[in-house]
Amino acid sequence: MTLGMWTHGGSVSCQVRESHRRRFHTSGSTVGGAERCALRLLPVLLRLNSAIGLLLFAGFAFANDVAVEPLVDPLAKYRNNELNHGLYEIRAEAKDFLDRQNAREGTDWRPIDPDIRIMVDRCAIPLRSEWTIFESRTSVLVSCGRTVAAASQRRWDLPVSIGSDRLQRNFDIHEAAQAFVRSEANRDRAQDAGYPSASTMVYKCAVPLKVEWRKNDIGRSVDVICTRTIDSAPQPRAWRVQVPIT
């Protein structure tokens, strides 16, 4: 007898050919061809059931805007060791600092994972954090005042970028400016909108963004304007951002 398994139209099929109508004997019991086939298909069916369950959950999460956390923390393997201070612990220090700021000011800042290529010496004393400006953006500066005896440097400072779910993306500001420039385009010369300054951090707008040429700079930059931010944003409840035109 020959057993065959294949898929057709998304289903799994099994074929039994009995040349002499023999039956399988397992542990003293008699198992027919159909039963034997089902036993062989069972692992395949279990895997399909698991995959279908994951697809259904992903569809539910997408349809209901449910945030699905990653199964593995990308910094989980970058922990403290004898020589190096872990990026995991550095991020945790930045998060503790931001949690205190958020509780006091009603904000929702969170740390962005540091670059995994960064390596710093193990700190011998507790880390400290404070606000800083790094690459024109507000960040958290995590500092070590004294490293372990075997370290090559006696101290170090590492800026950690921050983010917020309530911030308007700079890409959205660029897109609004781009749509305006394209609608105002001079037929003799194509123009494109650039991006706002890297230091731009404004809250999400609750109404459609408006765009106008910047006064005394027409043709070279525009202002993207929000007249009312989301309810959870602090004062001021409006903003204006300059975007260069190329």
FENDAZI-V695076 format. One record per residue. N is the residue number from 0. RES is the residue in three letters. PHI is phi in radians with two decimals (none if undefined). PSI is psi in whole degrees, 0 to 359 (* if undefined). Layout:
n->N res->RES phi->PHI psi->PSI
n->N res->RES phi->PHI psi->PSI
This chain:
n->0 res->MET phi->none psi->142
n->1 res->THR phi->-2.07 psi->133
n->2 res->LEU phi->-1.86 psi->139
n->3 res->GLY phi->-2.37 psi->144
n->4 res->MET phi->-2.25 psi->139
n->5 res->TRP phi->-2.70 psi->168
n->6 res->THR phi->-1.96 psi->146
n->7 res->HIS phi->-2.63 psi->119
n->8 res->GLY phi->1.11 psi->29
n->9 res->GLY phi->1.53 psi->356
n->10 res->SER phi->-1.86 psi->163
n->11 res->VAL phi->-1.92 psi->131
n->12 res->SER phi->-2.13 psi->160
n->13 res->CYS phi->-2.41 psi->141
n->14 res->GLN phi->-2.15 psi->137
n->15 res->VAL phi->-2.11 psi->125
n->16 res->ARG phi->-2.01 psi->122
n->17 res->GLU phi->-1.99 psi->109
n->18 res->SER phi->-1.34 psi->328
n->19 res->HIS phi->-2.21 psi->18
n->20 res->ARG phi->0.95 psi->37
n->21 res->ARG phi->-1.38 psi->161
n->22 res->ARG phi->-2.17 psi->149
n->23 res->PHE phi->-1.41 psi->144
n->24 res->HIS phi->-2.09 psi->119
n->25 res->THR phi->-2.24 psi->119
n->26 res->SER phi->0.91 psi->41
n->27 res->GLY phi->1.46 psi->354
n->28 res->SER phi->-1.84 psi->159
n->29 res->THR phi->-1.79 psi->124
n->30 res->VAL phi->-2.04 psi->124
n->31 res->GLY phi->-1.30 psi->170
n->32 res->GLY phi->-1.04 psi->318
n->33 res->ALA phi->-1.14 psi->318
n->34 res->GLU phi->-1.14 psi->319
n->35 res->ARG phi->-1.05 psi->318
n->36 res->CYS phi->-1.10 psi->317
n->37 res->ALA phi->-1.09 psi->322
n->38 res->LEU phi->-1.12 psi->321
n->39 res->ARG phi->-1.26 psi->330
n->40 res->LEU phi->-1.42 psi->343
n->41 res->LEU phi->-0.95 psi->311
n->42 res->PRO phi->-1.03 psi->322
n->43 res->VAL phi->-1.13 psi->315
n->44 res->LEU phi->-1.11 psi->322
n->45 res->LEU phi->-1.12 psi->318
n->46 res->ARG phi->-1.14 psi->319
n->47 res->LEU phi->-1.11 psi->319
n->48 res->ASN phi->-1.09 psi->320
n->49 res->SER phi->-1.14 psi->317
n->50 res->ALA phi->-1.12 psi->318
n->51 res->ILE phi->-1.11 psi->321
n->52 res->GLY phi->-1.07 psi->318
n->53 res->LEU phi->-1.13 psi->319
n->54 res->LEU phi->-1.13 psi->319
n->55 res->LEU phi->-1.11 psi->319
n->56 res->PHE phi->-1.15 psi->318
n->57 res->ALA phi->-1.09 psi->320
n->58 res->GLY phi->-1.13 psi->320
n->59 res->PHE phi->-1.11 psi->315
n->60 res->ALA phi->-1.09 psi->318
n->61 res->PHE phi->-1.16 psi->315
n->62 res->ALA phi->-1.15 psi->328
n->63 res->ASN phi->-1.81 psi->12
n->64 res->ASP phi->0.96 psi->44
n->65 res->VAL phi->-1.61 psi->127
n->66 res->ALA phi->-1.32 psi->127
n->67 res->VAL phi->-1.88 psi->117
n->68 res->GLU phi->-1.28 psi->145
n->69 res->PRO phi->-1.10 psi->146
n->70 res->LEU phi->-1.22 psi->331
n->71 res->VAL phi->-2.17 psi->128
n->72 res->ASP phi->-1.22 psi->124
n->73 res->PRO phi->-1.07 psi->340
n->74 res->LEU phi->-1.77 psi->5
n->75 res->ALA phi->-1.04 psi->328
n->76 res->LYS phi->-1.60 psi->359
n->77 res->TYR phi->-1.82 psi->69
n->78 res->ARG phi->-1.81 psi->171
n->79 res->ASN phi->-1.01 psi->141
n->80 res->ASN phi->-2.39 psi->189
n->81 res->GLU phi->-1.11 psi->327
n->82 res->LEU phi->-1.82 psi->326
n->83 res->ASN phi->-2.06 psi->147
n->84 res->HIS phi->-1.55 psi->133
n->85 res->GLY phi->-1.27 psi->140
n->86 res->LEU phi->-1.12 psi->332
n->87 res->TYR phi->-1.06 psi->313
n->88 res->GLU phi->-1.24 psi->327
n->89 res->ILE phi->-1.16 psi->316
n->90 res->ARG phi->-1.10 psi->321
n->91 res->ALA phi->-1.09 psi->321
n->92 res->GLU phi->-1.14 psi->317
n->93 res->ALA phi->-1.10 psi->321
n->94 res->LYS phi->-1.15 psi->318
n->95 res->ASP phi->-1.04 psi->317
n->96 res->PHE phi->-1.08 psi->314
n->97 res->LEU phi->-1.18 psi->324
n->98 res->ASP phi->-1.07 psi->321
n->99 res->ARG phi->-1.17 psi->318
n->100 res->GLN phi->-1.12 psi->318
n->101 res->ASN phi->-1.11 psi->319
n->102 res->ALA phi->-1.13 psi->325
n->103 res->ARG phi->-1.42 psi->324
n->104 res->GLU phi->-1.93 psi->357
n->105 res->GLY phi->1.27 psi->25
n->106 res->THR phi->-1.69 psi->180
n->107 res->ASP phi->-2.40 psi->43
n->108 res->TRP phi->-1.14 psi->147
n->109 res->ARG phi->-2.48 psi->150
n->110 res->PRO phi->-1.35 psi->147
n->111 res->ILE phi->-1.72 psi->137
n->112 res->ASP phi->-0.95 psi->131
n->113 res->PRO phi->-1.12 psi->160
n->114 res->ASP phi->-1.09 psi->126
n->115 res->ILE phi->-1.19 psi->350
n->116 res->ARG phi->-1.42 psi->349
n->117 res->ILE phi->-1.33 psi->135
n->118 res->MET phi->-2.31 psi->129
n->119 res->VAL phi->-2.25 psi->155
n->120 res->ASP phi->-1.23 psi->154
n->121 res->ARG phi->-1.13 psi->133
n->122 res->CYS phi->-1.53 psi->141
n->123 res->ALA phi->-1.63 psi->350
n->124 res->ILE phi->-2.28 psi->165
n->125 res->PRO phi->-1.02 psi->143
n->126 res->LEU phi->-1.24 psi->157
n->127 res->ARG phi->-2.27 psi->154
n->128 res->SER phi->-2.35 psi->152
n->129 res->GLU phi->-2.76 psi->165
n->130 res->TRP phi->-1.22 psi->149
n->131 res->THR phi->-2.66 psi->169
n->132 res->ILE phi->-1.96 psi->119
n->133 res->PHE phi->-2.21 psi->124
n->134 res->GLU phi->0.89 psi->45
n->135 res->SER phi->1.21 psi->11
n->136 res->ARG phi->-2.13 psi->147
n->137 res->THR phi->-1.15 psi->130
n->138 res->SER phi->-2.49 psi->176
n->139 res->VAL phi->-1.86 psi->129
n->140 res->LEU phi->-1.71 psi->111
n->141 res->VAL phi->-1.62 psi->127
n->142 res->SER phi->-2.17 psi->146
n->143 res->CYS phi->-2.03 psi->120
n->144 res->GLY phi->-1.44 psi->339
n->145 res->ARG phi->-2.75 psi->122
n->146 res->THR phi->-1.57 psi->174
n->147 res->VAL phi->-1.16 psi->162
n->148 res->ALA phi->-1.03 psi->326
n->149 res->ALA phi->-1.42 psi->357
n->150 res->ALA phi->-1.28 psi->152
n->151 res->SER phi->-1.41 psi->335
n->152 res->GLN phi->-2.05 psi->145
n->153 res->ARG phi->-1.43 psi->338
n->154 res->ARG phi->-2.71 psi->167
n->155 res->TRP phi->-2.71 psi->159
n->156 res->ASP phi->-2.26 psi->135
n->157 res->LEU phi->-2.33 psi->114
n->158 res->PRO phi->-1.30 psi->136
n->159 res->VAL phi->-2.05 psi->121
n->160 res->SER phi->-1.18 psi->156
n->161 res->ILE phi->-2.25 psi->160
n->162 res->GLY phi->-2.50 psi->175
n->163 res->SER phi->-2.72 psi->139
n->164 res->ASP phi->-1.22 psi->347
n->165 res->ARG phi->-1.68 psi->2
n->166 res->LEU phi->-1.50 psi->144
n->167 res->GLN phi->-1.35 psi->131
n->168 res->ARG phi->-1.20 psi->138
n->169 res->ASN phi->-1.08 psi->332
n->170 res->PHE phi->-1.12 psi->321
n->171 res->ASP phi->-1.11 psi->320
n->172 res->ILE phi->-1.13 psi->317
n->173 res->HIS phi->-1.05 psi->316
n->174 res->GLU phi->-1.11 psi->320
n->175 res->ALA phi->-1.11 psi->316
n->176 res->ALA phi->-1.13 psi->320
n->177 res->GLN phi->-1.10 psi->316
n->178 res->ALA phi->-1.08 psi->320
n->179 res->PHE phi->-1.14 psi->314
n->180 res->VAL phi->-1.11 psi->319
n->181 res->ARG phi->-1.12 psi->324
n->182 res->SER phi->-1.26 psi->337
n->183 res->GLU phi->-1.80 psi->9
n->184 res->ALA phi->-1.02 psi->138
n->185 res->ASN phi->-1.40 psi->127
n->186 res->ARG phi->-1.07 psi->335
n->187 res->ASP phi->-1.43 psi->342
n->188 res->ARG phi->-2.64 psi->120
n->189 res->ALA phi->-1.29 psi->139
n->190 res->GLN phi->-2.20 psi->150
n->191 res->ASP phi->-2.31 psi->148
n->192 res->ALA phi->-1.51 psi->142
n->193 res->GLY phi->-1.55 psi->211
n->194 res->TYR phi->-2.09 psi->153
n->195 res->PRO phi->-1.14 psi->166
n->196 res->SER phi->-0.97 psi->148
n->197 res->ALA phi->-1.07 psi->338
n->198 res->SER phi->-1.44 psi->357
n->199 res->THR phi->-1.18 psi->122
n->200 res->MET phi->-2.47 psi->98
n->201 res->VAL phi->-2.18 psi->156
n->202 res->TYR phi->-1.40 psi->156
n->203 res->LYS phi->-1.02 psi->145
n->204 res->CYS phi->-1.59 psi->138
n->205 res->ALA phi->-1.56 psi->351
n->206 res->VAL phi->-2.25 psi->163
n->207 res->PRO phi->-1.02 psi->142
n->208 res->LEU phi->-1.23 psi->144
n->209 res->LYS phi->-1.93 psi->152
n->210 res->VAL phi->-2.37 psi->140
n->211 res->GLU phi->-2.59 psi->157
n->212 res->TRP phi->-1.09 psi->141
n->213 res->ARG phi->-1.28 psi->132
n->214 res->LYS phi->-1.04 psi->139
n->215 res->ASN phi->1.13 psi->12
n->216 res->ASP phi->-2.53 psi->32
n->217 res->ILE phi->-1.09 psi->132
n->218 res->GLY phi->1.65 psi->344
n->219 res->ARG phi->-2.03 psi->343
n->220 res->SER phi->-2.84 psi->159
n->221 res->VAL phi->-2.23 psi->163
n->222 res->ASP phi->-1.89 psi->125
n->223 res->VAL phi->-1.68 psi->127
n->224 res->ILE phi->-2.13 psi->134
n->225 res->CYS phi->-2.01 psi->122
n->226 res->THR phi->-1.59 psi->345
n->227 res->ARG phi->-2.73 psi->119
n->228 res->THR phi->-1.48 psi->173
n->229 res->ILE phi->-1.06 psi->156
n->230 res->ASP phi->-1.06 psi->329
n->231 res->SER phi->-1.42 psi->356
n->232 res->ALA phi->-1.34 psi->144
n->233 res->PRO phi->-1.31 psi->174
n->234 res->GLN phi->-1.22 psi->150
n->235 res->PRO phi->-1.32 psi->155
n->236 res->ARG phi->-1.63 psi->17
n->237 res->ALA phi->-2.56 psi->159
n->238 res->TRP phi->-2.66 psi->163
n->239 res->ARG phi->-2.44 psi->126
n->240 res->VAL phi->-2.17 psi->132
n->241 res->GLN phi->-1.48 psi->137
n->242 res->VAL phi->-2.25 psi->126
n->243 res->PRO phi->-1.29 psi->154
n->244 res->ILE phi->-2.03 psi->135
n->245 res->THR phi->-1.94 psi->*
